[in-house]
Amino acid sequence: MDGKTLVSSNQRFEMGFFGSTTPSRHTRYLGLWYKSIESGIIWVGNRLNPLGHGARLVFNAQGFIFLQDDTGKKVRIYTPKQIVLWPVLQLLDSGMKLGWDPKTGLNPAMNSWRTSDDPAPGEYFFRLESGESGQSLQLVLEKKQQRASRWGPWDGQIFSGGDALMDDLVLRPVFNSKTGAFYVTFEAKNDSRLKLSLNPEGKIQFLKWTNATGWIQVKVLNKDICDNYRTCGPYGVCFVENPSCRCPDGFTATSPDDWDKMDYTNGCRRMTPLNYTDKDVFVKNTGLKLPDNATYWGMLSPKECGEKCLNERSCMAYTNININRNGSKCFVWLGDLLDMRRSEKAGNDIYIRMTHGRLEAAVAHGKRKRKMKTKWIICVSLTSMLALLILSLHYQVRRHATKTDVLDEPQINQPGNSVEALLQGADVIAYDYSALSAATNNFSLSNKIGNGGFGNVYKGVLDTGEEIAVKKQEVTSRQERGDKEFENEVKLIAKLQHRNLTKLLGYCIHGNEKFLVYEFMANNSLDKVIFDSARRGTVTWPMRFNIIKGIAKGLVYLHHDSRLTIIHRDLKASNVLLDREMTPKISDFGLSRAFEDDVEEKTQYVVGTRGYMPPEYLEDGHYSTKSDVFSFGILALEIVSGQKNWGYHHPGYDIGLVGYAWKIWNEGKAIELLDPMIEQSGNRNEVLQCILVGLLCCQRRVQDRPSMVQVFSILEQNETSRLNCVPVEPYIPREWSNSFRSRDSVNGVTITELTGRS
């Protein structure tokens, strides 16, 4: 009866009554929770039928279980399927599951509460969906019976696109080969008190209990904009690194004007319409979350699957999956491809139907490039003897002029070359193209480690064993823009020397292709660490605090200590690299600007990265050193919390990361912003210092933001008395500004005019 509880054999779970007992409202529900933690309700027996006074659980001799209160109201909980002799009621250990049983048709699901204190059924359901054939298993979140998010299908090892399910705190899939039943369950790998929760706002959360703070969020399954269903429309692919939509090769935006306004609902279309003949081909796309609405066509080899798809006019794509090692299963898509995203950890291969002419054009382009390369090799061979004679005469001079035995290409060292002029006096090397190509395995995808500024970045190993990072300029329609960014980066970084800036080792110009060579950073970029659920727990608070201070030191050098005042303009987590000792290095100076003094400048075309740009830049195009200060504030809050600013939505409040930080700061609970995965290593005073700095740097008015010198003083010496350290409300964007046709870092041409600062 009410006030009594039943405890599981392992003493971890408890069953009893809970609810409101105020004079104006008395509602009682039968629930399960972690023992001694009633706030962690994990199951409710009578969600639609709350009881009144005298609530009790009745278990009779026939095995029937029902609830009853003093008014005589009865709610049946369990009816046995057959007569039971000597029934026993026992609370078992954890074993709840989402799943699907083809024999019984049972498909248990999670249903959100109506509100945080009302267990009545809410708008959201989270379930395992089997598809019409029973073979296409997906995790699906629904709102009012409409898809809100989706992960899958299951490929025998992962749910396609389910990056958040790839570490220890995950849903564990289980397949029963005898019955065909498939379900997922949640198991803790240590003694932590954990639970999976679907809150009233539709967030699927993994929560952990600590005695100090109560339930804290460890992970959110639907954590970013790419988890929203059909974010990028038909054939569109969502990229979470800088949330935006892109089209696969051979496709283009269906409505370019809408895409400029960040409306991607119409998705992508083929540049060349399909012929629907046997001359159509399938182009392999890798690392993608498989689209929705897969159709199972049976046990077919990849070749048989492709041939059958080709003969079906409505078949737009196919893939083969060896589920549970039971053989190759053919899945196809009979219509538009919906709800795709780039997925580094949980992506799959998919073959998309294209016209043969489109493929031939790509092949012909590749052949032309190979022919040009052959001619270049012949040309170099004919001149090599002469070049070697000249080089031998100047060998002793060259030995002192360079750091390695890499030879220069003849074309690079022509008098008057603009890059050489920029590099005059700088301690850098002119690398030979063949050396860089060999070092990077011909710039293969397996060597690609990222992208930034004007192109992709590849890891390379020289003949000497030295590891390098090579940034290759992408040849695009915006070639002039790429050239400017290349020269801009060379000009700014070649002569900069600071522990917290990336070091330029050299460059290479090969025909129309340009390359910059940097020291290799063993721990990749900051975003790959602190936003990765599998790695961020290894970056302890002392490491994060040193990273924040290191970035601040680098900005102090750029803004105040270098000969010119340098404004980075694109400071973000992916532009901070980490060496073997986790020392931060600011990188990617393609958008940077340098001035004799600290001035304010205006651009008519906004470039940068969403989530890091200050309001004066978004609204009027103005930028200054205080623009970098704003970006640093965002970055500091991201490092503290382990959450991205852009696309972040707090599950309990309709606010973003900055808004949430501001809210809990005013409530005196700012420490709750600290990433729960590192709470044990956190230093309270240091954490609060960094949150304070973040809020001060994110002020709407430029003049209210501190300088980087003041910021570093707070971080290094805790000298909060030097400035007013009670921040006013920071800039909290309500929507993305369309005042300018904003693009990501790699696009757009800036037109600038200098104005004096008022």
ZALO-434033 format. One record per residue (C-alpha): x, y, z. Coordinates in steps of 0.001 Angstrom, whole numbers, plus 500000, padded with zeros to 6 digits. Each point is the difference from the previous one (the first is absolute). Layout:
N
XYZ
...
//
This chain:
758
500000500000500000
500982503667499761
503151500647502026
501280496442499599
502484498916497315
501233496823498332
503778499715499407
501837497928497364
502378497229501060
503096502040499125
498729502911502143
500197502416497057
496350500405498979
496893500830501965
496259499979499251
497430502120501792
497547502866499678
500911503584499146
498239503164498921
498445503183501336
498663500122503539
499075503686500312
496646500990501582
498663501069496602
501255496971498107
500576496411501065
501097497704497180
501927496788500498
501825497942497403
501673496606500219
503623500421498946
503477498500499884
503145501932500872
503558499569501181
499929499144503693
499984503151502136
499788502236496882
496287500504499397
500731502833497537
501362497439497562
496679498415498968
500612497405497291
496525498444499639
496406500984500837
497207497431500242
496902502197499833
500882503050497916
496432500571498761
498284499076503268
501485501696503078
498661498819503346
498842501987503004
500339499446503751
500790496520501218
501750498832496845
501106496382500207
501253497146497835
497871496841500105
501376496563499029
497428497227500307
500255496216500138
499277499632496267
502973502170499038
498029503132499056
501697503323500812
497970503194500305
500017503340501772
497263501319502257
499276503052502166
497522500901502756
497334501039497464
499923496452498627
501656500976496729
501867497081498424
502754500045497375
501059496641498569
503771499636499603
500439496329499036
497727497155498945
501516496485499858
499520498069496749
499273496791501902
499188498816503492
502949500507502351
500616497843503061
501753501603502963
500818503287498242
502905502066501301
500490503732499439
503667500930499706
501752503152498765
502718498880497587
503280501739499238
500465502359497048
498786498527496723
497815502524498212
500382499960496244
498840501539496749
499409497402497361
497967498053497525
498859496376500126
498692498691496650
498191497096501671
498042501952502592
499905503323498163
501066501773503190
501799503305499416
500625501685503396
500870503690499794
500868502960502222
497385502741500321
500903503420501399
498141501567502902
497559502805499258
502036502371502193
502879499567502421
497573499365502890
497097498379498112
500552496331499029
497053499998497574
501037499000496435
501813502802498164
500600500810496330
503120497902499412
500571496281499436
503382498279499687
499872496505498545
501704497370497916
498393499818496567
500270496867497865
498775501161496582
497464498208497813
502288497009499466
501086499770503608
503616500337498811
500557503773500030
500480500643503723
500239503658501032
499804502068503167
497305502615499437
498886503032501998
496474501166499173
498117503163500916
496242499794499605
500454496898497827
502391501843497649
503714499223499713
502204502379501974
503316498077499935
501275496677498698
503075497769500365
500489496988497762
499501497617498462
501889497489502139
502874498452498031
501013497292502443
502447502205501890
498614503528500143
496905502063499419
500932501957496884
500678503631500916
499956499267503730
503356501558500905
498769500653503543
499457496255500500
503618499059499329
501515500197503496
499480498383503411
496783501777500974
497852498546497252
496963497949499153
501201496409499648
498360498092497117
499028496365500614
498774497570497328
498267496697500822
500779497697497079
497444497398501151
496928502227500232
501078502781497644
499379502532502776
502199503080500000
500245502504502799
502305502600501475
500741500367503677
502033502442502067
502709498649502275
502490501833502198
503553498665499759
500791501114503521
498105500552503211
498670503396498915
496319500746500331
498988500737496447
496742500303498148
498673500608496514
497342502695499959
497653501503497419
499096503410501392
496837502017499216
501934502100497437
500971496890498037
503649499763501038
501343496452500374
502431500296502897
502476497761501755
500104501207503618
502341499205502887
499330500439503709
502524501703502269
499378500678503659
501310503542499614
497912501202497060
497241497407499517
499153498893496471
502342501512497412
499987499572496258
502797497839498585
498849499750496419
497139501022497714
499188497660497121
498259502643497863
502673502572500747
500457502079496854
498166501514497058
500847497023497773
497988497747502313
496846501878498993
498101498013497403
500453501070496341
502124503038500922
501420500245496485
497061498795497908
500096497361497217
503547498873499109
501500502653502324
502783498992502409
500288501686503397
503497500819501323
500174500621503739
503545501440500131
498525503347498981
496323499139499755
499134500425496355
498628498027497094
501939498829496983
499164498039496875
501677496730498940
502268500004496952
497924500448496852
497217501834501863
499263503686500526
497595502011502160
496410499803498750
499338503598501089
503317501915500293
498248503165501195
498371498089502839
503353498474500954
501472503501500213
497290500697502592
500889496766501828
496770498314498901
501028496513498873
496582498315499941
499980499559496204
503312498142500163
502091499105496956
499416498837496423
502150498226497433
501926502315497701
499200497614497147
496589498249500083
499935496209499996
499575498104496722
498383497009501726
501896497613497738
502546497265500504
502644502672499359
499305501627503343
502731499395502580
500314499975503782
502483502313501719
501394498910503363
499603502469502882
501755499154503267
499579500992503635
496304500896499808
497037499289502219
497793497795497839
496745501647498831
496567499284501421
497492497549498502
502383497222498997
498394497022498248
501332496480500547
500448497949496822
501384496803501468
503351498236500146
501861501284496942
503657500607499229
501058503636499436
500105499370496236
496550498381499947
498576502778502157
501355502698497664
498783498250496853
496511499537501411
499876503657501066
501116501116496529
497083498127498432
497488501673502304
499120503519498824
499094501219503482
503193498675501635
502186503009500860
502688498351502147
501092496749501593
502358498568502598
500936496588501361
500097499227503706
501208496808501659
497750500131503065
501144497788502878
502237498076497551
496934498371498448
501014500811496433
499792502941497632
496620501732500134
498906502346497227
498350503276501015
498714502493497428
498280503370499960
496983500341497708
499717503769499912
501789503105501252
502796499553502535
498948501662503246
501710500802503297
503677499472499155
502897501381502001
503766499730500068
500939497478502682
503695499399500710
499529497210502537
496722498393498962
499828500628496263
499344497489497232
500596499668496271
497102500669497640
499890499802496197
497953502845498465
498592499788496480
501449502452497450
500019500435496229
502893498389498142
500783503305498303
500619501623503355
502498497293500892
501708500233496591
500488503728500501
501739499350503303
502194497282498458
500936502240497070
500966502763502390
502238497559501868
501624498832496754
500770503585498992
501657500562503355
502075496825499599
501096501047496491
501068503398501307
501918498266502782
501774497729497441
501036502987497905
501276501732503122
502110496954500940
501533499877496493
500752503718500143
501671499675503367
502026496989498813
501395501907496980
501108502886502160
501175497971502976
503645499629498876
500356503745499519
498313500641503312
502272497521501767
503106501692498567
498808503369501274
499014498573503356
503376498288500443
501785503342499528
497849501584502702
499710497028502352
502018501494502828
497934503193499897
496691498097499901
501058497768502901
500062503007502274
496841501530498515
497721497046500714
499383497628502866
499541496745498029
501201498302496813
496683500724498221
500713501678496637
498096502985498637
498007499893496773
501545502308497368
496764501930499457
499736500967503629
503211501938500203
499427502427497144
500867503612500863
497014502095500997
497850497068501101
497380501485502355
500179497179502547
503790500184500161
499730503742500491
497626499420502889
502368497441501506
503144502092499645
501927499727503249
497764497267501379
501568496733501127
497940497701497751
500651497376497314
498895499862496368
498944496349499739
500033497863496875
496559498787498915
501165496414499544
501257499945503593
496632501160501341
498116497582497751
502115497079501187
499711501097503631
496186500091499847
499524496871497863
498962502192497068
497636501988502246
497855496932500620
496778500114501993
501580497734502610
502528502769500700
497393502753500247
499778501290503561
497765503045499608
499167503086498044
500350503682500618
500181503338498305
500633499522496317
500344496212499858
500508496530501427
502767498979502410
501997496780499632
502455498229502282
503367499237498441
503296498372500921
503139501220498220
502903497727499077
501775501353503060
497221498603502215
498693503470500869
496208500165500338
498334502943498266
496524501357499307
499409501162496419
497188502406499173
499014499734496352
498136502848498344
496789498774498403
499528501074496375
496470501428499874
497941502569498171
501073502449502690
503652499657498994
500776503664500622
498668499637503532
502186496941500599
503080501803498663
499367502924502341
499584497733503016
503170498092499107
502078503177499710
498312501454503065
500895496990502129
503572499957498709
500430503709500632
498661499903503552
501332496773501425
503402499614498316
501725502443502321
497909499391503119
501761497995502694
498040499065503105
499484496849502016
496230500199499515
499954500594496231
500472497318497361
503444500046498415
500327500306496221
502816497780498728
499739500806496309
497990500162496810
499717498584496490
498542501281496725
499326497375497345
498265501438496937
496703501407501253
500228498050503251
501322501587503184
501045498317503238
500988501116503489
502002497667502240
499605500137503789
501321498137502986
497806496968500658
497668500107503004
499695496495501467
496719500624501826
498148501553497071
497685502962500581
498253500977503212
496504499248498671
500993496390499300
500807499608503690
497541501959502136
496938499295497841
500749496289499633
498081498012502609
502636497256499934
503024502310500464
498833503017501959
500055498154503313
503773499620499596
500486503776499821
500016500789503718
499285503395501479
503701500930500518
500564499248496307
496970502080498952
501046502905502214
503468499989498431
498426499904496533
497826503032500786
503007501907501360
502139498984497020
497439501316497513
499821503234501999
503800500331499843
499931499550496235
497379502733499605
501931502362502280
502968499554497675
497908500639496868
498163503020501408
502722501673502048
503485498476499826
500611499490496273
501249502865497821
496590500265498324
496594499683501633
498593496769498567
496294499134500132
499418496301499415
496263500269499071
499348496250500046
500942498787503476
498173496739500742
500646496559501433
500965498482496648
502614502747499487
501824499144503226
502452497120499564
501513497884502779
503541498609500044
501189496882501832
500045501871503319
496497501426499346
501444503482499512
497472502062498006
501083501613496717
497788502544498232
499854499191496278
498385500999496679
500773503658499346
498320500140496585
497372502510501160
502277501983502319
500787503690499651
503059501975501161
500214503732500830
502592502401501324
497665500924502863
496902498561501645
497288501302497686
496507498951499053
499243498807496489
496814499365498073
499206497313497447
497058499852497620
500078496202499837
499920498054503244
502236496938500225
500809497894503006
498416497167501944
496529499922501464
499894500027503763
503254501955500407
499235503331498268
499171503074502121
496810502030499452
501704503103498558
501574497836497316
496771498188499146
497892503152499974
502336502681498592
503124498224498764
502251501750502564
502895498070501506
502940500777502284
502140498231502587
496851499867502140
498512497680497357
502674497456500895
499242500645503675
496357499050499398
501024496802498188
502379499161502853
497132500349502484
497891497525498052
502960497641499748
500686500197503750
496401499012500801
500218497135497501
503204498682501568
498515500170503504
496764498243499030
501137497661497224
497045501265497942
499863501867496680
498430503442500094
498408499752496558
497149497500500018
500065499569503813
496603499849501670
499731499399503725
497513497183500590
498368501728502957
499802503544498655
499344501615496630
503440501650499933
503416499411498452
503410499551501608
500680503687500757
496451500505501263
500270496975502256
503379501156501369
498501503414500754
496950498463501702
501914497747502381
502565502761500675
497202502193501333
498615497084502025
503377499418501647
500294496573498354
502539500803497286
502115496982500962
497299497826498379
501281501126496593
503112497846500489
500073496920497790
498702497173502239
502540497628498458
502833501870501762
498271501266503136
502331498012502251
503053501906498734
498379503444500045
501406502881502056
496976502065501028
501757503385500034
501668499430496634
496752498824498421
498148503079501264
502834502239498737
499628498563496509
496203500297500008
500313503609501189
502478500732497219
497697498354497467
497021502131501044
502060503208500082
501358499335496515
496510499314498597
498580503414500869
497871501556497255
501723503412500089
503585500058498769
501101502413502714
498715497685502739
502344497186499012
503439499793501620
503213499986497989
501934496760499720
502634501440502338
497298500457502650
498616496538499288
503387498368500439
500550501940503215
496799498526501448
500925496480498927
503653500104501024
499965502053503178
496342500072501053
500146503805499980
496258500555499760
500269503430501591
501452501524496813
496599500178498307
496348499799500843
499519496254500278
496240499953500404
498948499404496393
496778501338498572
497896497732497810
502169498745497116
499008499905496353
497593497077499588
498999499635496341
496337499223499421
500356499243496295
502631500033497296
500267503419498398
499215500182496283
501134503615499707
502957498731498011
500301496973497772
502178498192502489
502214497105498984
502350497628501752
503700500727500252
500915498552496618
497617502108497934
499416503611499039
502097503013499071
500450502787502522
499966503663499019
501338502181502762
500188503647500892
501922501466502896
498177502181502499
501171501608503212
498752498566503253
497454502188501738
//
